């Protein structure tokens, strides 16, 4: 399949374009950019730096990718941005590469959908099949797991982790880590149980969901010491992969505290 570049677009001669790439009107593609097979830049897209876009991505007007990170510690060293296959970036999405003051790369997974005006800052790690709704702002060094949905106008604090299959309600300010399969909403942010709808959509069995609910209730019960409860769940569910993902996530907390249930 041939490459189709609109006459008003500027594509650097050193850029690498896969088969069937479409570059629409007024796009700018830099010298170190790599576009996979079937990538479509609709119009007025600006891609710079060491940026790799996976096959069959669709990128809409006013998207800016790979420009230097908004990190005042960054000194201009080599950094990169990688975006997986079949990801859709709607209008005015902005994603920065890594920083030479920390991890030099930002990585976005496959099959993601980023809606209008979303931003992912430097050193972000975003998994597969992640949805960022309109206006979501993701700070630097944030890690987002697979199958996460973040509602509109959310703000995610730097260094925060959001576990696999979590759901973040609209306009939530995420300042604490959210466990895998959790639902978190509100300002101030609280944990509101498990993302049961998301679990069912992802094909989890009723038995798996029952075990996750039981483990959740044990961990976040008001009775006793939190660490003791966590150890009890670890002992009881040591052979349950999904429960142990929650346990491992909590035990590996580093920069931000883990979000707990509470009153809105």
C-alpha positions as CSV (number, residue, x, y, z in Angstrom):
1,X,0.0,0.0,0.0
2,X,1.3,3.4,-0.9
3,X,1.8,6.4,1.4
4,X,-0.6,9.3,0.9
5,X,0.7,12.7,2.0
6,X,-1.4,15.9,1.5
7,X,0.4,18.6,-0.4
8,X,0.1,21.1,2.5
9,X,1.7,18.6,5.0
10,X,5.4,18.8,6.0
11,X,7.0,15.4,6.5
12,X,10.7,15.3,7.1
13,X,12.6,13.2,4.6
14,X,14.1,11.2,7.4
15,X,10.8,10.2,9.0
16,X,9.9,6.6,8.7
17,X,6.4,5.9,7.3
18,X,4.9,2.4,7.0
19,X,2.7,1.1,4.3
20,X,-0.7,2.8,3.9
21,X,0.1,5.8,6.0
22,X,-2.1,8.8,5.4
23,X,-0.9,12.3,6.4
24,X,-3.7,14.9,6.1
25,X,-3.6,18.6,5.5
26,X,-1.2,20.9,7.5
27,X,0.4,18.0,9.5
28,X,4.0,18.3,10.6
29,X,6.0,15.1,11.1
30,X,9.6,15.4,12.4
31,X,12.8,13.7,11.4
32,X,12.9,11.0,14.1
33,X,9.2,10.1,13.9
34,X,8.2,6.5,13.0
35,X,4.6,5.9,11.8
36,X,3.5,2.2,11.6
37,X,1.5,0.7,8.8
38,X,-1.9,2.2,8.3
39,X,-1.5,5.2,10.6
40,X,-3.9,8.0,9.8
41,X,-3.1,11.6,10.7
42,X,-6.4,13.3,9.9
43,X,-5.2,17.0,9.7
44,X,-3.1,19.6,11.6
45,X,-1.3,17.0,13.7
46,X,2.2,17.9,15.0
47,X,4.6,15.0,15.9
48,X,8.1,15.7,17.0
49,X,11.1,14.1,18.7
50,X,11.8,10.3,18.9
51,X,8.2,9.3,18.6
52,X,6.9,5.9,17.5
53,X,3.3,5.4,16.5
54,X,2.0,1.8,16.2
55,X,0.1,0.4,13.3
56,X,-3.5,1.5,12.5
57,X,-3.6,4.4,15.0
58,X,-5.9,7.3,14.2
59,X,-4.8,10.8,15.2
60,X,-7.2,13.8,14.9
61,X,-6.7,17.5,14.5
62,X,-4.5,19.6,16.8
63,X,-2.9,16.6,18.5
64,X,0.7,17.3,19.6
65,X,3.1,14.4,20.4
66,X,6.7,14.1,21.4
67,X,7.6,17.7,22.1
68,X,9.9,18.4,25.1
69,X,8.4,17.5,28.5
70,X,7.0,20.1,30.8
71,X,9.6,19.2,33.4
72,X,11.9,22.1,34.5
73,X,14.5,19.5,35.5
74,X,14.8,18.2,31.9
75,X,18.0,19.4,30.2
76,X,17.3,18.5,26.6
77,X,18.8,15.0,26.6
78,X,17.5,12.1,24.5
79,X,13.9,11.1,25.4
80,X,11.2,9.1,23.6
81,X,7.5,8.5,23.2
82,X,6.0,5.2,22.1
83,X,2.3,4.7,21.3
84,X,0.9,1.2,20.7
85,X,-1.2,-0.1,17.8
86,X,-4.8,0.8,17.1
87,X,-4.8,3.7,19.6
88,X,-7.2,6.6,18.8
89,X,-6.2,10.1,19.8
90,X,-9.0,12.6,19.4
91,X,-8.8,16.4,19.0
92,X,-6.2,18.4,21.0
93,X,-4.6,15.4,22.8
94,X,-1.1,16.2,24.1
95,X,1.4,13.6,25.1
96,X,5.0,14.2,26.2
97,X,8.0,11.9,26.1
98,X,10.1,11.0,29.1
99,X,12.6,13.2,30.9
100,X,16.3,13.0,31.2
101,X,15.9,13.8,34.9
102,X,14.1,10.5,35.4
103,X,12.9,7.8,33.0
104,X,13.6,8.8,29.5
105,X,10.4,7.3,27.9
106,X,6.7,7.6,27.9
107,X,4.8,4.5,26.8
108,X,1.2,4.2,25.8
109,X,-0.3,0.7,25.1
110,X,-2.4,-0.8,22.4
111,X,-6.1,-0.1,21.7
112,X,-6.4,3.0,23.9
113,X,-8.9,5.8,23.3
114,X,-8.0,9.3,24.4
115,X,-10.8,11.8,24.1
116,X,-10.7,15.5,23.4
117,X,-8.2,17.6,25.3
118,X,-6.5,14.8,27.3
119,X,-2.9,15.2,28.4
120,X,-0.3,12.6,29.5
121,X,2.8,14.1,31.0
122,X,6.4,12.9,31.0
123,X,7.4,9.4,32.0
124,X,3.8,8.1,31.8
125,X,3.2,4.4,31.6
126,X,-0.3,3.6,30.2
127,X,-1.5,0.1,29.6
128,X,-3.6,-1.5,26.9
129,X,-7.3,-0.7,26.3
130,X,-7.3,2.5,28.4
131,X,-9.9,5.2,28.0
132,X,-9.2,8.8,29.0
133,X,-12.4,10.8,28.8
134,X,-12.6,14.5,27.8
135,X,-10.3,16.9,29.5
136,X,-8.5,14.3,31.7
137,X,-5.0,15.5,32.8
138,X,-2.4,12.9,33.8
139,X,0.6,14.2,35.7
140,X,4.2,13.1,35.3
141,X,5.4,9.6,36.3
142,X,1.9,8.2,36.5
143,X,1.3,4.5,35.9
144,X,-2.1,3.3,34.6
145,X,-2.8,-0.4,34.2
146,X,-4.8,-2.2,31.5
147,X,-8.5,-1.8,30.9
148,X,-8.8,1.4,33.0
149,X,-11.5,4.0,32.3
150,X,-11.0,7.5,33.6
151,X,-14.0,9.9,33.5
152,X,-14.1,13.4,32.1
153,X,-12.2,16.3,33.7
154,X,-10.2,14.2,36.1
155,X,-6.8,15.2,37.3
156,X,-4.3,12.5,38.2
157,X,-1.5,13.6,40.6
158,X,2.1,12.9,39.6
159,X,3.5,9.5,40.7
160,X,0.1,8.0,41.2
161,X,-0.7,4.4,40.2
162,X,-4.0,3.2,38.9
163,X,-4.4,-0.6,38.9
164,X,-5.8,-2.8,36.1
165,X,-9.5,-2.7,35.5
166,X,-10.1,0.3,37.7
167,X,-12.8,3.0,37.1
168,X,-12.3,6.6,38.0
169,X,-15.5,8.7,38.1
170,X,-15.8,12.1,36.3
171,X,-14.1,15.1,37.9
172,X,-12.2,13.1,40.5
173,X,-8.9,14.4,41.7
174,X,-6.8,11.3,41.9
175,X,-4.1,11.9,44.6
176,X,-3.9,8.3,46.0
177,X,-3.2,5.0,44.3
178,X,-6.3,3.1,43.2
179,X,-6.2,-0.7,43.6
180,X,-6.8,-3.0,40.7
181,X,-10.5,-3.5,40.0
182,X,-11.4,-0.5,42.2
183,X,-13.9,2.3,41.7
184,X,-12.7,5.8,42.9
185,X,-14.7,9.0,42.8
186,X,-15.0,12.4,44.4
187,X,-13.1,15.3,45.8
188,X,-11.6,14.4,48.1
189,X,-11.1,11.1,46.4
190,X,-12.3,7.9,48.1
191,X,-12.6,4.2,47.2
192,X,-16.1,3.2,46.4
193,X,-15.8,-0.6,46.0
194,X,-15.0,-2.8,43.1
195,X,-15.6,-2.1,39.4
196,X,-18.0,-5.0,39.1
197,X,-19.5,-3.8,35.7
198,X,-16.0,-3.6,34.3
199,X,-15.1,-7.0,35.6
200,X,-18.2,-8.6,34.0
201,X,-17.4,-6.8,30.7
202,X,-13.9,-8.2,30.8
203,X,-15.1,-11.7,31.2
204,X,-14.4,-12.4,34.9
205,X,-16.5,-15.3,36.2
206,X,-19.1,-14.9,39.0
207,X,-16.8,-17.0,41.3
208,X,-13.8,-14.7,40.6
209,X,-15.9,-11.6,41.3
210,X,-17.2,-13.1,44.5
211,X,-13.7,-13.9,45.7
212,X,-12.6,-10.3,44.8
213,X,-15.5,-8.9,46.7
214,X,-14.8,-11.0,49.8
215,X,-11.1,-10.1,49.8
216,X,-11.9,-6.4,49.3
217,X,-14.2,-6.5,52.3
218,X,-11.6,-8.2,54.4
219,X,-8.8,-5.8,53.4
220,X,-10.9,-2.6,53.9
221,X,-12.9,-3.7,57.0
222,X,-13.1,-1.3,59.9
223,X,-12.0,-4.0,62.3
224,X,-8.4,-4.6,63.4
225,X,-5.1,-3.5,61.9
226,X,-4.9,-2.9,58.1
227,X,-1.6,-4.7,57.7
228,X,-2.9,-7.7,59.6
229,X,-6.0,-7.9,57.4
230,X,-3.8,-7.7,54.3
231,X,-1.7,-10.5,55.6
232,X,-4.8,-12.6,56.3
233,X,-6.0,-12.1,52.8
234,X,-2.6,-13.0,51.4
235,X,-2.6,-16.2,53.4
236,X,-6.2,-17.2,52.5
237,X,-6.0,-16.2,48.8
238,X,-2.4,-17.0,47.9
239,X,-3.4,-19.1,44.9
240,X,-6.0,-16.6,43.6
241,X,-4.2,-14.5,40.9
242,X,-6.6,-11.6,40.8
243,X,-6.8,-11.1,44.6
244,X,-3.0,-11.3,44.8
245,X,-2.8,-8.5,42.2
246,X,-4.5,-6.3,44.7
247,X,-2.3,-7.4,47.6
248,X,0.9,-6.9,45.5
249,X,-0.3,-3.5,44.4
250,X,-0.9,-2.4,48.0
251,X,2.4,-3.8,49.3
252,X,4.3,-2.0,46.5
253,X,3.0,1.4,47.3
254,X,5.8,4.0,47.1
255,X,5.2,7.6,46.1
256,X,1.5,8.0,46.9
257,X,-0.7,6.4,49.6
258,X,-3.3,3.8,48.6
259,X,-6.9,5.1,48.4
260,X,-9.3,3.8,51.1
261,X,-13.1,3.8,51.3
262,X,-14.6,6.8,53.0
263,X,-17.5,9.3,53.0
264,X,-18.0,11.5,50.0
